[in-house]
Amino acid sequence: MEYLIHIAILVSIYSILGLSLNLVVGEAGLLSVTHAAFYGIGAYATALLLTESGMNFFLAMLIGMVITGAIALLIGAVLSRFDGDFYALGSLGFNVIVFSILLNWQSLTNGPLGIPGIARPSLFGFSFESNTSFLTLSLVLLALVWGICTLITRSSFGRVLHAIREDEQAIQVFGYTTTYYKLVIFVLSAMLAAVAGALFASYITFIDPSSFTVNESIFMLSIIILGGLASHRGAVLGAAFLIILPEALRFAGFPTDVAAQMRQVTYGAILILLMLYRPQGLLGEYRL
Amino acid sequence: MTGKIWTWIAVAIVVIGGGWWLLSGSSAPKAEAGPIKVGFIGPLTGDAASYGIPFQNAVKMATDEINASGGINGRQLQIIYEDGKCGTAAASAAQKLISIDHVQIIIGGFCSGESLAAEPITTANKVILFSPGSSSPKLTGISKYFDRNYPSDSLPAIKIAQLMTQKGLKNVGVITETSDAAVALRQAFVDEFQKLGGNLIADESFTTGTTDFRSALTKIKSANPDAVYVIGQTPASDELIIKQMDDIGLKTQLFGGFELFGGEKMLQDIPNLLEGAIYMEPSLDETATTTKSFIDKYTAQYKTFGGLPTIYAATSYDAVYIIKDMIEQYGMNTDVIAQGLRQLKDWHGAEGTLTIDQNGDPQFQYAVRVIHNGKVENLK
C-alpha cells in the first residue's frame, strides 16, 4: 500500500509540472524545454531554506516560488523575443545553464553531493511525516494548481494566449503586445513548477542536480504531449501514465538479469506506438 | 471522447491494481519457509550502468555460490534486482522492494545519490541498507540501519593532506572533477590541509567529459605550486590532465585522487610523466587466496569488470556473504542485525579484512603508492 501511495505522490508532483508546462506549451504554443530548470530552482530554494534556516515548509515554498518567478522573469524577457524552433533551442540552453550552476556553485548547492536530510512539511503543529498525509498535501496543492490553471485559461488573458498559439502576427495586428503575454505566462508557469520542486525536495528528502537535467524537461514535455496539449485532464492523465507505466513494468515478469533493461525498452516501445496511433495525445485539442 | 478517457483510466487502474494485487497477494510477508528475499539497488541503466552491471554480476555470483552450497539455514537466497539509475529513482525502487517484496535487507545503493535517496525509506521501515559502493562522507552515521563496506572518501584525502604537510609541501594546487566522489574527496582534503597550515594556492574544477584542461592548468602553473593534486573520477581524465600538464611545462610533485590513478593503461601510456606520483588506495591484496579465487572465477564467468575497479567488485561480492553471515548469526530481526553489523570485526572476504565502526563505516587499510620506473611501489 505504501508503494501505491508513493506512486500517487509522484503522479501528483508530475501532474503539477504537466499542468504548469501546459500553460506555456499547450495554451501559448511555445515549445519550452526548460521546465526542469524551474522545478530545480524551486526544489533547491526550498531545500536550502529548510535545511539552512529551519524555516516552515510553506513559507519556504512561497519564497522559492518568488525566487523562481524572478529568475523566470529575467530569462523570459530574452526568450519572449523568440518563437518556434529558436524558442525551443534558447530555452534548452537555459536548462543547461541552470544544471551547470546547480552542479558547480558548490558553496551554495553542495554540487554533485546534493542536499540530504530535507525536512517534511509541518503546519500548526501537524506534521506531514507519513506518506498518507503527504499525499493529501500533494493532492490539495495539485487541486490549487489545477484551479489556477483553469482560471488562467478561461480568462480573457487565456484567450489572447490561444490567439498567439494560432497566429501570433494576426493578434499583433490587433494591437496586442504578444511579448508581454508570453512573458507573463512563462513566469506563472515557472512559479507553479517551483511548487512541484518544493514537494519533491521534501518528499524524497534528498536532491541532487541529476534530477533537473534537460532529459527531465523532455520527460515533462512527453507528459503533456502524450496526455494531450492544452488539456488539464490530459496533463494529469499523461503524468499518471508515464509514472505508472515504468512502475507497472516492474511486474511484467522479465527475467531478473535483464529486467531493468527490458523495462526501458518496453517503455520506449509503448511510447512510440502511442505517438504512432494517437499523435494528438490521449485527450489533446492541439498538435505541435 | 469521454468514453475514451474512462477507458484509459480503467486501463491505468487495472495495470497498477492488478500488479499490486498479484504480487502482494501471492507472497505472504515474513514467511519462514521458501527463499529468503534480499533487495538490490544499483545503476542498471543509464550512464553509470558500466558500474552497475559488474556490481550485479558480482552479487549474482556470490548468490549462486551460496545457493549451490545449501543456502542460508537451509533456505535459498533470492535477490530481487531493481534499477536505481544512480539517483533519486532509488527511492521508488526501495519503496517497491519494501512494500511489494517485503524484503528486510537491501544491498545497495551503489551511487551515493541512490543510498541518500533510499535511506529515509529504508530507515522508516527498519530495513537494512548495506552499500558496497557509496563513498559520500554524508552517509557516515546517517542511520543505524545503514552500513557500508566501502570507505568514505574523506579517509584517503585526510591522509594525503597529512602526507603533504609531512613532506613540507606548503603551497598546493588542486584540480577536481565535479562528480560526487571527487568533490567530496576535495572537500575533505581542503579542510584537513588548511587545518594543518597548508595553502591552497589554486583550486580548479572541470565537468565530466572535459578534454581540454590547459586554461585551468595554466592558472595553476602561474601560482607556482609545490605540488598538484589531481582528483579526476576516471583514469581517462587523469591521463589527459597529466599529458597537458607536460604540454604547458608544469612540472611538480603529482598526487592522485583515486585508486584508479595507477591504472594499467596510464602506466603503459605515460610512465615518464607519472614518475614519482603518489596516490592512495584501499590495500587490496590481489594475491590473497580469497581475493584471487574471486577475481579468477569472476573473470572466467563474466570476462571483464567493465568500468568497475576490482575493489568495488570485491566489496559487492562480499556484501552478499556479510548479509548471509548476519542472517545465520542473528536471524531476520533487523534491529539485531543492525547492531551486529557494527560489531563486525576482522571479517575475512575478497576485499581483505573488514571491521565496521560505530558509524557504519568500514575501517580500511590504505596503502600509499608511488610510481617508480613505470611500476607501482609502496611509499617508504
Interface residues (C-beta under 8 A of the other chain):
Chain A: M1 E2 Y3 L4 H6 I7 L10 S100 L103 N104 Q106 G111 P112 L113 G114 P116 I204 T205 F206 I207 D208 S210 S211 R233 L237 A240 F241 I244 L245 E247 A248 R250 F251 T256 D257 A259 A260 Q261 R263 Q264 L282 L283
Chain B: M1 K4 I5 W8 I9 A12 V15 I16 G19 W20 L22 L23 L44 T45 Q56 K60 I79 I80 Y81 E82 D83 C86 G87 T88 A91 S92 Q95 K96 I98 S99 I100 S112 G113 L116 A117 E119 P120 N125 S136 K138 I142 T178 S179 D180 V183 A184 S205 T207
